[in-house]
Amino acid sequence: MSCPICGETTDPQFRPFCSRRCADIDLGRWLTGSYAIPAEEEEADEDTAREGRERGAGDKPH
């Protein structure tokens, strides 16, 4: 198995990485959100959005 960061052979002590350095690089990527899966915002259903605008913020639905 090779290190996912640099491609070197893994060290059992740091598996799946080859060293503490590569393990720390991976941790840093997780902490900064580099591995986040981009999400697409869902567009509101046009009828629901229009009803919300017509009712106003404080009105209750019929």
CHARMM-style PDB file with segment names, atoms N, HN, CA, C and O in Angstrom:
ATOM      1  N   MET     1       0.848  -1.173   0.000  1.00  0.00      PROA
ATOM      2  CA  MET     1       0.000   0.000   0.000  1.00  0.00      PROA
ATOM      3  C   MET     1       0.896   1.239   0.000  1.00  0.00      PROA
ATOM      4  O   MET     1       1.939   1.265   0.653  1.00  0.00      PROA
ATOM      5  N   SER     2       0.479   2.250  -0.731  1.00  0.00      PROA
ATOM      6  HN  SER     2      -0.368   2.229  -1.262  1.00  0.00      PROA
ATOM      7  CA  SER     2       1.269   3.484  -0.767  1.00  0.00      PROA
ATOM      8  C   SER     2       0.541   4.604  -0.028  1.00  0.00      PROA
ATOM      9  O   SER     2      -0.684   4.603   0.095  1.00  0.00      PROA
ATOM     10  N   CYS     3       1.322   5.544   0.451  1.00  0.00      PROA
ATOM     11  HN  CYS     3       2.317   5.545   0.350  1.00  0.00      PROA
ATOM     12  CA  CYS     3       0.809   6.691   1.193  1.00  0.00      PROA
ATOM     13  C   CYS     3      -0.085   7.528   0.275  1.00  0.00      PROA
ATOM     14  O   CYS     3       0.332   7.866  -0.833  1.00  0.00      PROA
ATOM     15  N   PRO     4      -1.298   7.870   0.706  1.00  0.00      PROA
ATOM     16  CA  PRO     4      -2.192   8.668  -0.135  1.00  0.00      PROA
ATOM     17  C   PRO     4      -1.733  10.120  -0.317  1.00  0.00      PROA
ATOM     18  O   PRO     4      -2.244  10.823  -1.188  1.00  0.00      PROA
ATOM     19  N   ILE     5      -0.788  10.565   0.485  1.00  0.00      PROA
ATOM     20  HN  ILE     5      -0.373   9.993   1.193  1.00  0.00      PROA
ATOM     21  CA  ILE     5      -0.308  11.942   0.383  1.00  0.00      PROA
ATOM     22  C   ILE     5       0.878  12.043  -0.577  1.00  0.00      PROA
ATOM     23  O   ILE     5       0.870  12.874  -1.486  1.00  0.00      PROA
ATOM     24  N   CYS     6       1.908  11.192  -0.379  1.00  0.00      PROA
ATOM     25  HN  CYS     6       1.914  10.517   0.359  1.00  0.00      PROA
ATOM     26  CA  CYS     6       3.126  11.329  -1.184  1.00  0.00      PROA
ATOM     27  C   CYS     6       3.440  10.133  -2.074  1.00  0.00      PROA
ATOM     28  O   CYS     6       4.293  10.226  -2.957  1.00  0.00      PROA
ATOM     29  N   GLY     7       2.756   9.005  -1.852  1.00  0.00      PROA
ATOM     30  HN  GLY     7       2.063   8.929  -1.135  1.00  0.00      PROA
ATOM     31  CA  GLY     7       2.977   7.835  -2.690  1.00  0.00      PROA
ATOM     32  C   GLY     7       4.060   6.887  -2.210  1.00  0.00      PROA
ATOM     33  O   GLY     7       4.264   5.840  -2.824  1.00  0.00      PROA
ATOM     34  N   GLU     8       4.766   7.219  -1.126  1.00  0.00      PROA
ATOM     35  HN  GLU     8       4.601   8.070  -0.627  1.00  0.00      PROA
ATOM     36  CA  GLU     8       5.807   6.337  -0.583  1.00  0.00      PROA
ATOM     37  C   GLU     8       5.165   5.108   0.072  1.00  0.00      PROA
ATOM     38  O   GLU     8       3.957   5.078   0.306  1.00  0.00      PROA
ATOM     39  N   THR     9       5.983   4.105   0.362  1.00  0.00      PROA
ATOM     40  HN  THR     9       6.965   4.130   0.172  1.00  0.00      PROA
ATOM     41  CA  THR     9       5.515   2.904   1.046  1.00  0.00      PROA
ATOM     42  C   THR     9       5.063   3.271   2.459  1.00  0.00      PROA
ATOM     43  O   THR     9       5.711   4.071   3.134  1.00  0.00      PROA
ATOM     44  N   THR    10       3.962   2.692   2.899  1.00  0.00      PROA
ATOM     45  HN  THR    10       3.436   2.041   2.351  1.00  0.00      PROA
ATOM     46  CA  THR    10       3.428   3.037   4.221  1.00  0.00      PROA
ATOM     47  C   THR    10       4.258   2.444   5.340  1.00  0.00      PROA
ATOM     48  O   THR    10       4.926   1.425   5.163  1.00  0.00      PROA
ATOM     49  N   ASP    11       4.212   3.082   6.479  1.00  0.00      PROA
ATOM     50  HN  ASP    11       3.670   3.910   6.623  1.00  0.00      PROA
ATOM     51  CA  ASP    11       4.867   2.615   7.692  1.00  0.00      PROA
ATOM     52  C   ASP    11       3.752   2.106   8.604  1.00  0.00      PROA
ATOM     53  O   ASP    11       2.784   2.827   8.849  1.00  0.00      PROA
ATOM     54  N   PRO    12       3.870   0.867   9.116  1.00  0.00      PROA
ATOM     55  CA  PRO    12       2.803   0.323   9.979  1.00  0.00      PROA
ATOM     56  C   PRO    12       2.444   1.233  11.156  1.00  0.00      PROA
ATOM     57  O   PRO    12       1.301   1.238  11.613  1.00  0.00      PROA
ATOM     58  N   GLN    13       3.417   1.997  11.643  1.00  0.00      PROA
ATOM     59  HN  GLN    13       4.345   1.993  11.272  1.00  0.00      PROA
ATOM     60  CA  GLN    13       3.160   2.897  12.774  1.00  0.00      PROA
ATOM     61  C   GLN    13       2.221   4.035  12.386  1.00  0.00      PROA
ATOM     62  O   GLN    13       1.482   4.533  13.235  1.00  0.00      PROA
ATOM     63  N   PHE    14       2.234   4.454  11.126  1.00  0.00      PROA
ATOM     64  HN  PHE    14       2.834   4.049  10.436  1.00  0.00      PROA
ATOM     65  CA  PHE    14       1.434   5.606  10.684  1.00  0.00      PROA
ATOM     66  C   PHE    14       0.405   5.226   9.624  1.00  0.00      PROA
ATOM     67  O   PHE    14      -0.158   6.105   8.972  1.00  0.00      PROA
ATOM     68  N   ARG    15       0.154   3.949   9.446  1.00  0.00      PROA
ATOM     69  HN  ARG    15       0.611   3.235   9.977  1.00  0.00      PROA
ATOM     70  CA  ARG    15      -0.725   3.469   8.395  1.00  0.00      PROA
ATOM     71  C   ARG    15      -2.040   4.218   8.356  1.00  0.00      PROA
ATOM     72  O   ARG    15      -2.630   4.406   9.420  1.00  0.00      PROA
ATOM     73  N   PRO    16      -2.529   4.646   7.254  1.00  0.00      PROA
ATOM     74  CA  PRO    16      -2.128   4.350   5.878  1.00  0.00      PROA
ATOM     75  C   PRO    16      -1.072   5.302   5.329  1.00  0.00      PROA
ATOM     76  O   PRO    16      -0.852   5.338   4.119  1.00  0.00      PROA
ATOM     77  N   PHE    17      -0.422   6.067   6.185  1.00  0.00      PROA
ATOM     78  HN  PHE    17      -0.601   6.038   7.168  1.00  0.00      PROA
ATOM     79  CA  PHE    17       0.576   7.043   5.744  1.00  0.00      PROA
ATOM     80  C   PHE    17       1.975   6.483   5.921  1.00  0.00      PROA
ATOM     81  O   PHE    17       2.165   5.432   6.534  1.00  0.00      PROA
ATOM     82  N   CYS    18       2.963   7.205   5.373  1.00  0.00      PROA
ATOM     83  HN  CYS    18       2.809   8.059   4.875  1.00  0.00      PROA
ATOM     84  CA  CYS    18       4.350   6.767   5.472  1.00  0.00      PROA
ATOM     85  C   CYS    18       5.059   7.401   6.663  1.00  0.00      PROA
ATOM     86  O   CYS    18       6.089   6.899   7.113  1.00  0.00      PROA
ATOM     87  N   SER    19       4.515   8.498   7.173  1.00  0.00      PROA
ATOM     88  HN  SER    19       3.678   8.906   6.807  1.00  0.00      PROA
ATOM     89  CA  SER    19       5.184   9.229   8.252  1.00  0.00      PROA
ATOM     90  C   SER    19       4.191  10.095   9.007  1.00  0.00      PROA
ATOM     91  O   SER    19       3.050  10.275   8.581  1.00  0.00      PROA
ATOM     92  N   ARG    20       4.641  10.623  10.124  1.00  0.00      PROA
ATOM     93  HN  ARG    20       5.568  10.477  10.470  1.00  0.00      PROA
ATOM     94  CA  ARG    20       3.827  11.549  10.921  1.00  0.00      PROA
ATOM     95  C   ARG    20       3.530  12.804  10.086  1.00  0.00      PROA
ATOM     96  O   ARG    20       2.442  13.372  10.178  1.00  0.00      PROA
ATOM     97  N   ARG    21       4.496  13.224   9.281  1.00  0.00      PROA
ATOM     98  HN  ARG    21       5.380  12.762   9.207  1.00  0.00      PROA
ATOM     99  CA  ARG    21       4.331  14.417   8.449  1.00  0.00      PROA
ATOM    100  C   ARG    21       3.134  14.266   7.517  1.00  0.00      PROA
ATOM    101  O   ARG    21       2.284  15.154   7.454  1.00  0.00      PROA
ATOM    102  N   CYS    22       3.059  13.142   6.790  1.00  0.00      PROA
ATOM    103  HN  CYS    22       3.750  12.420   6.842  1.00  0.00      PROA
ATOM    104  CA  CYS    22       1.942  12.937   5.863  1.00  0.00      PROA
ATOM    105  C   CYS    22       0.623  12.779   6.615  1.00  0.00      PROA
ATOM    106  O   CYS    22      -0.417  13.232   6.137  1.00  0.00      PROA
ATOM    107  N   ALA    23       0.651  12.143   7.784  1.00  0.00      PROA
ATOM    108  HN  ALA    23       1.496  11.775   8.173  1.00  0.00      PROA
ATOM    109  CA  ALA    23      -0.561  12.028   8.602  1.00  0.00      PROA
ATOM    110  C   ALA    23      -1.044  13.412   9.026  1.00  0.00      PROA
ATOM    111  O   ALA    23      -2.244  13.685   9.021  1.00  0.00      PROA
ATOM    112  N   ASP    24      -0.101  14.288   9.393  1.00  0.00      PROA
ATOM    113  HN  ASP    24       0.875  14.066   9.397  1.00  0.00      PROA
ATOM    114  CA  ASP    24      -0.466  15.648   9.805  1.00  0.00      PROA
ATOM    115  C   ASP    24      -0.987  16.470   8.631  1.00  0.00      PROA
ATOM    116  O   ASP    24      -1.902  17.276   8.796  1.00  0.00      PROA
ATOM    117  N   ILE    25      -0.409  16.269   7.447  1.00  0.00      PROA
ATOM    118  HN  ILE    25       0.335  15.614   7.314  1.00  0.00      PROA
ATOM    119  CA  ILE    25      -0.906  16.966   6.255  1.00  0.00      PROA
ATOM    120  C   ILE    25      -2.354  16.563   5.997  1.00  0.00      PROA
ATOM    121  O   ILE    25      -3.195  17.415   5.709  1.00  0.00      PROA
ATOM    122  N   ASP    26      -2.645  15.269   6.099  1.00  0.00      PROA
ATOM    123  HN  ASP    26      -1.962  14.578   6.333  1.00  0.00      PROA
ATOM    124  CA  ASP    26      -4.005  14.779   5.885  1.00  0.00      PROA
ATOM    125  C   ASP    26      -4.963  15.360   6.931  1.00  0.00      PROA
ATOM    126  O   ASP    26      -6.063  15.795   6.593  1.00  0.00      PROA
ATOM    127  N   LEU    27      -4.548  15.366   8.188  1.00  0.00      PROA
ATOM    128  HN  LEU    27      -3.654  15.013   8.463  1.00  0.00      PROA
ATOM    129  CA  LEU    27      -5.380  15.934   9.253  1.00  0.00      PROA
ATOM    130  C   LEU    27      -5.665  17.404   8.980  1.00  0.00      PROA
ATOM    131  O   LEU    27      -6.793  17.868   9.144  1.00  0.00      PROA
ATOM    132  N   GLY    28      -4.636  18.133   8.562  1.00  0.00      PROA
ATOM    133  HN  GLY    28      -3.719  17.757   8.429  1.00  0.00      PROA
ATOM    134  CA  GLY    28      -4.818  19.546   8.244  1.00  0.00      PROA
ATOM    135  C   GLY    28      -5.827  19.752   7.129  1.00  0.00      PROA
ATOM    136  O   GLY    28      -6.616  20.697   7.166  1.00  0.00      PROA
ATOM    137  N   ARG    29      -5.806  18.878   6.145  1.00  0.00      PROA
ATOM    138  HN  ARG    29      -5.165  18.111   6.115  1.00  0.00      PROA
ATOM    139  CA  ARG    29      -6.774  18.982   5.047  1.00  0.00      PROA
ATOM    140  C   ARG    29      -8.195  18.751   5.546  1.00  0.00      PROA
ATOM    141  O   ARG    29      -9.126  19.428   5.108  1.00  0.00      PROA
ATOM    142  N   TRP    30      -8.367  17.800   6.457  1.00  0.00      PROA
ATOM    143  HN  TRP    30      -7.611  17.250   6.812  1.00  0.00      PROA
ATOM    144  CA  TRP    30      -9.697  17.564   7.024  1.00  0.00      PROA
ATOM    145  C   TRP    30     -10.157  18.780   7.822  1.00  0.00      PROA
ATOM    146  O   TRP    30     -11.303  19.213   7.704  1.00  0.00      PROA
ATOM    147  N   LEU    31      -9.256  19.324   8.632  1.00  0.00      PROA
ATOM    148  HN  LEU    31      -8.325  18.972   8.728  1.00  0.00      PROA
ATOM    149  CA  LEU    31      -9.630  20.433   9.511  1.00  0.00      PROA
ATOM    150  C   LEU    31      -9.934  21.718   8.758  1.00  0.00      PROA
ATOM    151  O   LEU    31     -10.741  22.527   9.217  1.00  0.00      PROA
ATOM    152  N   THR    32      -9.301  21.917   7.612  1.00  0.00      PROA
ATOM    153  HN  THR    32      -8.645  21.260   7.239  1.00  0.00      PROA
ATOM    154  CA  THR    32      -9.555  23.141   6.839  1.00  0.00      PROA
ATOM    155  C   THR    32     -10.689  22.981   5.842  1.00  0.00      PROA
ATOM    156  O   THR    32     -11.055  23.938   5.161  1.00  0.00      PROA
ATOM    157  N   GLY    33     -11.252  21.775   5.749  1.00  0.00      PROA
ATOM    158  HN  GLY    33     -10.955  20.997   6.303  1.00  0.00      PROA
ATOM    159  CA  GLY    33     -12.371  21.550   4.851  1.00  0.00      PROA
ATOM    160  C   GLY    33     -11.981  21.224   3.423  1.00  0.00      PROA
ATOM    161  O   GLY    33     -12.833  21.240   2.535  1.00  0.00      PROA
ATOM    162  N   SER    34     -10.705  20.928   3.180  1.00  0.00      PROA
ATOM    163  HN  SER    34     -10.013  20.915   3.901  1.00  0.00      PROA
ATOM    164  CA  SER    34     -10.262  20.593   1.822  1.00  0.00      PROA
ATOM    165  C   SER    34     -10.930  19.329   1.295  1.00  0.00      PROA
ATOM    166  O   SER    34     -11.097  19.177   0.085  1.00  0.00      PROA
ATOM    167  N   TYR    35     -11.309  18.432   2.178  1.00  0.00      PROA
ATOM    168  HN  TYR    35     -11.173  18.555   3.161  1.00  0.00      PROA
ATOM    169  CA  TYR    35     -11.938  17.184   1.766  1.00  0.00      PROA
ATOM    170  C   TYR    35     -13.459  17.263   1.745  1.00  0.00      PROA
ATOM    171  O   TYR    35     -14.123  16.250   1.526  1.00  0.00      PROA
ATOM    172  N   ALA    36     -14.010  18.423   1.966  1.00  0.00      PROA
ATOM    173  HN  ALA    36     -13.471  19.245   2.145  1.00  0.00      PROA
ATOM    174  CA  ALA    36     -15.467  18.571   1.984  1.00  0.00      PROA
ATOM    175  C   ALA    36     -16.048  18.292   0.603  1.00  0.00      PROA
ATOM    176  O   ALA    36     -15.462  18.656  -0.417  1.00  0.00      PROA
ATOM    177  N   ILE    37     -17.179  17.656   0.586  1.00  0.00      PROA
ATOM    178  HN  ILE    37     -17.655  17.360   1.414  1.00  0.00      PROA
ATOM    179  CA  ILE    37     -17.878  17.372  -0.659  1.00  0.00      PROA
ATOM    180  C   ILE    37     -18.729  18.588  -0.991  1.00  0.00      PROA
ATOM    181  O   ILE    37     -19.582  18.983  -0.196  1.00  0.00      PROA
ATOM    182  N   PRO    38     -18.507  19.184  -2.154  1.00  0.00      PROA
ATOM    183  CA  PRO    38     -19.300  20.366  -2.499  1.00  0.00      PROA
ATOM    184  C   PRO    38     -20.777  20.005  -2.646  1.00  0.00      PROA
ATOM    185  O   PRO    38     -21.122  18.990  -3.250  1.00  0.00      PROA
ATOM    186  N   ALA    39     -21.618  20.826  -2.103  1.00  0.00      PROA
ATOM    187  HN  ALA    39     -21.338  21.651  -1.612  1.00  0.00      PROA
ATOM    188  CA  ALA    39     -23.055  20.579  -2.177  1.00  0.00      PROA
ATOM    189  C   ALA    39     -23.707  21.658  -3.030  1.00  0.00      PROA
ATOM    190  O   ALA    39     -23.323  22.827  -2.990  1.00  0.00      PROA
ATOM    191  N   GLU    40     -24.681  21.245  -3.786  1.00  0.00      PROA
ATOM    192  HN  GLU    40     -24.993  20.295  -3.819  1.00  0.00      PROA
ATOM    193  CA  GLU    40     -25.441  22.205  -4.572  1.00  0.00      PROA
ATOM    194  C   GLU    40     -26.665  22.601  -3.771  1.00  0.00      PROA
ATOM    195  O   GLU    40     -27.366  21.755  -3.216  1.00  0.00      PROA
ATOM    196  N   GLU    41     -26.911  23.904  -3.719  1.00  0.00      PROA
ATOM    197  HN  GLU    41     -26.341  24.592  -4.170  1.00  0.00      PROA
ATOM    198  CA  GLU    41     -28.096  24.358  -3.003  1.00  0.00      PROA
ATOM    199  C   GLU    41     -29.321  23.987  -3.801  1.00  0.00      PROA
ATOM    200  O   GLU    41     -29.371  24.167  -5.018  1.00  0.00      PROA
ATOM    201  N   GLU    42     -30.315  23.464  -3.094  1.00  0.00      PROA
ATOM    202  HN  GLU    42     -30.274  23.318  -2.106  1.00  0.00      PROA
ATOM    203  CA  GLU    42     -31.561  23.118  -3.761  1.00  0.00      PROA
ATOM    204  C   GLU    42     -32.353  24.390  -3.991  1.00  0.00      PROA
ATOM    205  O   GLU    42     -32.476  25.235  -3.105  1.00  0.00      PROA
ATOM    206  N   GLU    43     -32.879  24.508  -5.181  1.00  0.00      PROA
ATOM    207  HN  GLU    43     -32.778  23.822  -5.900  1.00  0.00      PROA
ATOM    208  CA  GLU    43     -33.718  25.665  -5.467  1.00  0.00      PROA
ATOM    209  C   GLU    43     -35.088  25.402  -4.865  1.00  0.00      PROA
ATOM    210  O   GLU    43     -35.626  24.301  -4.979  1.00  0.00      PROA
ATOM    211  N   ALA    44     -35.646  26.419  -4.225  1.00  0.00      PROA
ATOM    212  HN  ALA    44     -35.208  27.313  -4.132  1.00  0.00      PROA
ATOM    213  CA  ALA    44     -36.965  26.281  -3.621  1.00  0.00      PROA
ATOM    214  C   ALA    44     -37.997  26.084  -4.718  1.00  0.00      PROA
ATOM    215  O   ALA    44     -37.891  26.661  -5.800  1.00  0.00      PROA
ATOM    216  N   ASP    45     -38.977  25.278  -4.430  1.00  0.00      PROA
ATOM    217  HN  ASP    45     -39.062  24.809  -3.551  1.00  0.00      PROA
ATOM    218  CA  ASP    45     -40.078  25.080  -5.361  1.00  0.00      PROA
ATOM    219  C   ASP    45     -40.701  26.447  -5.628  1.00  0.00      PROA
ATOM    220  O   ASP    45     -41.011  27.173  -4.683  1.00  0.00      PROA
ATOM    221  N   GLU    46     -40.887  26.806  -6.883  1.00  0.00      PROA
ATOM    222  HN  GLU    46     -40.634  26.217  -7.650  1.00  0.00      PROA
ATOM    223  CA  GLU    46     -41.355  28.153  -7.244  1.00  0.00      PROA
ATOM    224  C   GLU    46     -42.710  28.466  -6.612  1.00  0.00      PROA
ATOM    225  O   GLU    46     -42.923  29.594  -6.168  1.00  0.00      PROA
ATOM    226  N   ASP    47     -43.629  27.504  -6.559  1.00  0.00      PROA
ATOM    227  HN  ASP    47     -43.456  26.588  -6.919  1.00  0.00      PROA
ATOM    228  CA  ASP    47     -44.934  27.762  -5.946  1.00  0.00      PROA
ATOM    229  C   ASP    47     -44.788  28.065  -4.457  1.00  0.00      PROA
ATOM    230  O   ASP    47     -45.426  28.983  -3.941  1.00  0.00      PROA
ATOM    231  N   THR    48     -43.949  27.294  -3.769  1.00  0.00      PROA
ATOM    232  HN  THR    48     -43.431  26.549  -4.188  1.00  0.00      PROA
ATOM    233  CA  THR    48     -43.731  27.507  -2.343  1.00  0.00      PROA
ATOM    234  C   THR    48     -43.102  28.870  -2.098  1.00  0.00      PROA
ATOM    235  O   THR    48     -43.497  29.581  -1.174  1.00  0.00      PROA
ATOM    236  N   ALA    49     -42.132  29.235  -2.915  1.00  0.00      PROA
ATOM    237  HN  ALA    49     -41.811  28.657  -3.666  1.00  0.00      PROA
ATOM    238  CA  ALA    49     -41.481  30.533  -2.762  1.00  0.00      PROA
ATOM    239  C   ALA    49     -42.475  31.662  -2.999  1.00  0.00      PROA
ATOM    240  O   ALA    49     -42.468  32.647  -2.261  1.00  0.00      PROA
ATOM    241  N   ARG    50     -43.329  31.541  -4.012  1.00  0.00      PROA
ATOM    242  HN  ARG    50     -43.334  30.741  -4.612  1.00  0.00      PROA
ATOM    243  CA  ARG    50     -44.303  32.587  -4.311  1.00  0.00      PROA
ATOM    244  C   ARG    50     -45.307  32.706  -3.171  1.00  0.00      PROA
ATOM    245  O   ARG    50     -45.651  33.816  -2.767  1.00  0.00      PROA
ATOM    246  N   GLU    51     -45.786  31.566  -2.641  1.00  0.00      PROA
ATOM    247  HN  GLU    51     -45.506  30.664  -2.969  1.00  0.00      PROA
ATOM    248  CA  GLU    51     -46.735  31.603  -1.533  1.00  0.00      PROA
ATOM    249  C   GLU    51     -46.122  32.285  -0.316  1.00  0.00      PROA
ATOM    250  O   GLU    51     -46.797  33.046   0.378  1.00  0.00      PROA
ATOM    251  N   GLY    52     -44.848  32.014  -0.055  1.00  0.00      PROA
ATOM    252  HN  GLY    52     -44.300  31.395  -0.618  1.00  0.00      PROA
ATOM    253  CA  GLY    52     -44.173  32.642   1.076  1.00  0.00      PROA
ATOM    254  C   GLY    52     -44.099  34.142   0.920  1.00  0.00      PROA
ATOM    255  O   GLY    52     -44.270  34.877   1.892  1.00  0.00      PROA
ATOM    256  N   ARG    53     -43.849  34.603  -0.283  1.00  0.00      PROA
ATOM    257  HN  ARG    53     -43.710  34.006  -1.073  1.00  0.00      PROA
ATOM    258  CA  ARG    53     -43.793  36.047  -0.526  1.00  0.00      PROA
ATOM    259  C   ARG    53     -45.170  36.678  -0.394  1.00  0.00      PROA
ATOM    260  O   ARG    53     -45.301  37.784   0.130  1.00  0.00      PROA
ATOM    261  N   GLU    54     -46.204  35.976  -0.870  1.00  0.00      PROA
ATOM    262  HN  GLU    54     -46.098  35.078  -1.296  1.00  0.00      PROA
ATOM    263  CA  GLU    54     -47.566  36.528  -0.814  1.00  0.00      PROA
ATOM    264  C   GLU    54     -48.080  36.597   0.616  1.00  0.00      PROA
ATOM    265  O   GLU    54     -48.759  37.558   0.979  1.00  0.00      PROA
ATOM    266  N   ARG    55     -47.768  35.594   1.436  1.00  0.00      PROA
ATOM    267  HN  ARG    55     -47.217  34.814   1.141  1.00  0.00      PROA
ATOM    268  CA  ARG    55     -48.236  35.536   2.814  1.00  0.00      PROA
ATOM    269  C   ARG    55     -47.509  36.520   3.710  1.00  0.00      PROA
ATOM    270  O   ARG    55     -48.118  37.119   4.596  1.00  0.00      PROA
ATOM    271  N   GLY    56     -46.234  36.690   3.492  1.00  0.00      PROA
ATOM    272  HN  GLY    56     -45.740  36.203   2.771  1.00  0.00      PROA
ATOM    273  CA  GLY    56     -45.437  37.528   4.381  1.00  0.00      PROA
ATOM    274  C   GLY    56     -44.866  36.664   5.492  1.00  0.00      PROA
ATOM    275  O   GLY    56     -45.253  35.506   5.646  1.00  0.00      PROA
ATOM    276  N   ALA    57     -43.961  37.215   6.252  1.00  0.00      PROA
ATOM    277  HN  ALA    57     -43.646  38.156   6.127  1.00  0.00      PROA
ATOM    278  CA  ALA    57     -43.243  36.446   7.264  1.00  0.00      PROA
ATOM    279  C   ALA    57     -44.116  36.045   8.445  1.00  0.00      PROA
ATOM    280  O   ALA    57     -43.928  34.954   8.985  1.00  0.00      PROA
ATOM    281  N   GLY    58     -45.059  36.876   8.867  1.00  0.00      PROA
ATOM    282  HN  GLY    58     -45.212  37.761   8.428  1.00  0.00      PROA
ATOM    283  CA  GLY    58     -45.821  36.581  10.082  1.00  0.00      PROA
ATOM    284  C   GLY    58     -47.156  35.893   9.845  1.00  0.00      PROA
ATOM    285  O   GLY    58     -47.792  35.464  10.807  1.00  0.00      PROA
ATOM    286  N   ASP    59     -47.601  35.774   8.606  1.00  0.00      PROA
ATOM    287  HN  ASP    59     -47.084  36.123   7.824  1.00  0.00      PROA
ATOM    288  CA  ASP    59     -48.894  35.175   8.317  1.00  0.00      PROA
ATOM    289  C   ASP    59     -48.845  33.654   8.450  1.00  0.00      PROA
ATOM    290  O   ASP    59     -47.809  33.029   8.222  1.00  0.00      PROA
ATOM    291  N   LYS    60     -49.966  33.081   8.818  1.00  0.00      PROA
ATOM    292  HN  LYS    60     -50.807  33.589   9.004  1.00  0.00      PROA
ATOM    293  CA  LYS    60     -50.073  31.618   8.908  1.00  0.00      PROA
ATOM    294  C   LYS    60     -50.658  31.100   7.598  1.00  0.00      PROA
ATOM    295  O   LYS    60     -51.402  31.815   6.927  1.00  0.00      PROA
ATOM    296  N   PRO    61     -50.323  29.846   7.223  1.00  0.00      PROA
ATOM    297  CA  PRO    61     -50.910  29.282   6.008  1.00  0.00      PROA
ATOM    298  C   PRO    61     -52.407  29.073   6.167  1.00  0.00      PROA
ATOM    299  O   PRO    61     -52.904  28.926   7.284  1.00  0.00      PROA
ATOM    300  N   HSD    62     -53.116  29.061   5.068  1.00  0.00      PROA
ATOM    301  HN  HSD    62     -52.713  29.180   4.160  1.00  0.00      PROA
ATOM    302  CA  HSD    62     -54.587  28.905   5.084  1.00  0.00      PROA
ATOM    303  C   HSD    62     -54.977  27.511   5.466  1.00  0.00      PROA
ATOM    304  OT1 HSD    62     -56.166  27.198   5.532  1.00  0.00      PROA
TER     305      HSD     62
END
